[in-house]
Structures are given as structure tokens and as C-alpha cells.
Amino acid sequence: MSDDRCTQEVLTVAELATILGVSGQTIYRLAAAGEIPKIKLGRAIRFHRSDVLNALRERSTAPATPLENQPDVDPWAQSAASRRKRRRA
């Protein structure tokens, strides 16, 4: 192992949960699913802070299309038309 790897900040489940603002259960679930990299030390799980943050950055979705580029659509228009049809029937 390189010196850089050994000096990285290693976090517990509770510490990582606090940093990310989620529960410990969420951390366990993400680690079990392989969505965040983990280090197993016997029965304990630890995390390299930079590895987890990089993995989460890679998972992040691309930004949605800006609102100014979307067509003007009234979300209630279709449901209003549907109500009028049902009234006529």
C-alpha cells in the first residue's frame, strides 16, 4: 500500500453517516450494495473518505434540462380537459 493510501482519513459508519447526513442503516445498505467502497476489518466496516466522496460524485446524475429550454405546458390543463370529458359523458 502506498503512503498516500495509508494516510487517508478512515471513517466509521457513524462518522460517514454524520458527514453525509443519512442514517447508519443507509450507509450499511450502500456498502452492502457496492455503491460506496468499504474496508472490512473483521466484522467492522471502515471507509476512506476520499474514495466514498469520489464514488458518490460518479453516481450523481447529470443536471436536468434547464426550465427555460422546456416547452410551456400547463400541468393542470390535461386533467381539466379530462374532467370536462367525464362531465359530458
Secondary structure as UniProt FT lines:
FT   HELIX           3..7
FT   STRAND          10..11
FT   HELIX           13..20
FT   HELIX           24..32
FT   TURN            33..34
FT   STRAND          39..41
FT   TURN            42..43
FT   STRAND          44..48
FT   HELIX           49..59
FT   HELIX           67..69
FT   TURN            75..76
FT   HELIX           77..88
//
